Amino acid sequence: MNETELTRLLTRATEEIRPTRPAAAGWERAGRVRRARRAAAAAAVAVVLVGGGTTALLHRSGPPPAAPPRPAVTSAPNAPVVQRPPERLGEAGDPLGRLGDRVGAALSARPVSRALALYQPVDPATGEAGTVRVLGDDGIVRELDVVTLAPTRDAGGNEATALKPGSLSPDGRTAAFAQTGEVVVVDLTDVGVRRYPLAGYLEHVVWAGDRLIVGDNDTAYELDRRTGATRKLAVDPWTLVVPEPDRSGDLLTVGGWSGDGGLAVRRFPAAGGTADRRPVTTGQLPPGYRLDEVYGRGWQRGDRIGQAGWTTTASGAGTSSGGEGVAVLDARTGAVTRLLDLGREGRAKGCCAVYGWTADGELLFRYDAGLARWRPETGAVDRVADNVPGSLSIAAR
């Protein structure tokens, strides 16, 4: 049995399990690392390593490779609204391709001027999370050795990795980690560590420009890093969209379930007041296509939101639900304007979370235990990094 067949066997064992609660009740509620999910994750990681372990051992060293010239990409008016990745992705030649490199230094000995990304690998045998790593803009991977982080947990003892998609600040200079009873903030440029006491089982951190938003099970707080004071926000910490750094006033959420008409984009004015609610609509998609639920963080860029989710798709045999997809939503209207259909064959449930936008208007998303980028205007999909199972956080680009 080859790698592909084994991956499909593992996937089919779980793919018919549909989420029993709407996404407003919890991206990470459904995605916490319970013991059963840890076992499944460890098995999936093991499959990746069986097929690609030899390659993973061949780590590179030295300065990062020069990125190839990037051609100017313009919008293609005839690009389909629903798009699919090619069977074999081209290599992007991106600096993030070094995420899986061997650790080359300790952060305490060699601070970064700017981090491109944070990565917390998962042990293939046990599913346990390893130490957080820092990929600097010089291409060297450092170990985050200046603080010991525990997994986040809820009152029931369910655990998840300390590294969250929103942990790295947009400028790549600061990292924040939710911990039980406190928030830990690390200056990656001078390795300073500051701890902010905050009662509760904290699980979320999201940067809104230079503002830091922290969440527990049902409450979001804005933390003043100068004084340590906090104030409650009216947003749901599970469905909060990571704002564009230059648009950190109003806050957006995407959550709900299309089955009860609840899937919606909500805008919470910075000045306070009632949130504006826009139901997510799929009238711009071909008949039979729908975005049913969402998972992972949504990411804002201008008036667009990049969001992973579960889909219903159409084919000659009719419609099929439970597929994986990445969608672009209009933050003003709630309309789905583009959909990358990733299907369901060979994919784990909740496989393909989004990690942000590039400066060129591409969406970075999880793909086959690695990282890929999708350009909605053209349908181009390229591979960015291979074999980086675990948690990621990527700086704004």
JOVENHU-V284020 format. One record per helix or strand of 3 or more residues. SS is the DSSP state (2 for helix, 1 for strand). FROM is the first residue (numbers start at 1). LEN is the number of residues. Records with the same first field share a line. If there is no record, write none. Layout:
# JOVENHU-V284020
SS->FROM-LEN ; FROM-LEN
This chain:
# JOVENHU-V284020
2->3-10 ; 23-3 ; 27-5 ; 35-22 ; 95-4 ; 258-3
1->115-8 ; 129-8 ; 141-3 ; 174-14 ; 193-9 ; 204-5 ; 211-5 ; 220-4 ; 230-4 ; 251-5 ; 264-5 ; 276-4 ; 290-12 ; 304-12 ; 318-13 ; 335-9 ; 354-4 ; 363-5 ; 370-6 ; 380-6 ; 390-5
